[in-house]
Amino acid sequence: MLGKQAWRLSQNPSALWSWVFKGIYFPDGDSWKAKKGHRPSWGWQRILVGRETIELDVKWLVGDGKSIKIHEDKWLTSGLIGVPQIGMIYTK
């Protein structure tokens, strides 16, 4: 149920309750990258728990690609694109 609320928060940005959470916890970003913040409400803490439970199963819909940040967004479970992993050996 908490995961469903986290999903609804990201998919219904025009809902009143989405505006409230966005205004308080992530005014310049989106709900997937939002932090817990200082003195979070009980409701926001529960939504973050729900987000963690569904985060690994959520997939990207690329669309026109304008909102994608290749080197900042987490595309791989093992790290970021273009950032070498510690201990990796490159061979030609």
N, C-alpha and C positions, 0 to 999 in steps of 0.2 A: 504494500500500500504506500509506503514512503517513497519507493522508487517511482510509482505512478505519479505522485505529486511532483517529484523532481522533473519528470518528463513533461508534465502539464505546464510547469513553470517555463520550460524552455520552448514549448510549442504554442503557447497562448500568451504572447507578450502584451496583447492588448487588454487582457483581463485585469480588473481592478486590483486583485490581490497580487498579480505579477508586477504591476506598477509600484505597489507599496514595497515589495521586497527589492525590486530594482533600485528604487530611490534610496533605500536604506543601505543595502549590502553590496550592490554592484552598479552604481550609477553610470560608469563609463565602460562597462564590459558586458559579458553575458554570464548566465547562471552556471555554465560549465567551468568557468575559470574563477568564479567568485570565491573569496576566502571567508573564513568564519567571522572575522572581524572582532572588534572590541565589544564586549558585553552583548553577544548575540541573543536573540529571543529563543525561547524554547522551540517555536515553530520552525525558525531558520535552522537550528541545530538538527532537527529531525529531517528536514529536507536535505541537508548535507549528508546525513546518514543514508537516506534513500538514493541520493546521487551516487554515492560510493558503491552501492550494491548493483546499480545498473551500468556504471561507467564502462566496464570492460565489454559489455554486450552492445553498446551503442556504436553505430557505424556512421561514417560520413556520407553525406549526399553532396557531391561536389558542385553540381549546377554550373554556374558561369565561372566559378573559381575566384571571384573578386574578394571574398572574405577569408580566404585561406592564406595562412602564413606558413610557408614551407618549413622554415627553420625554427619556428616557435611552437607550432601546434604539435601535439604528440600523435604521430602517425603509427609508430611501432610500440609494442609493449616493452621492448628492450631499450628504447632510447629515442633520440631525435634524429631526423635525417640530416646528414652532413656533419654530425658530431661523432668523432671516433670514440669507440668504447675503450676503456682502460684494459690493457692486456691483449688487445687485438694486434695481430701481426699482418702487415700488408705485404703481399708478394706480387711480383709482376708476371 
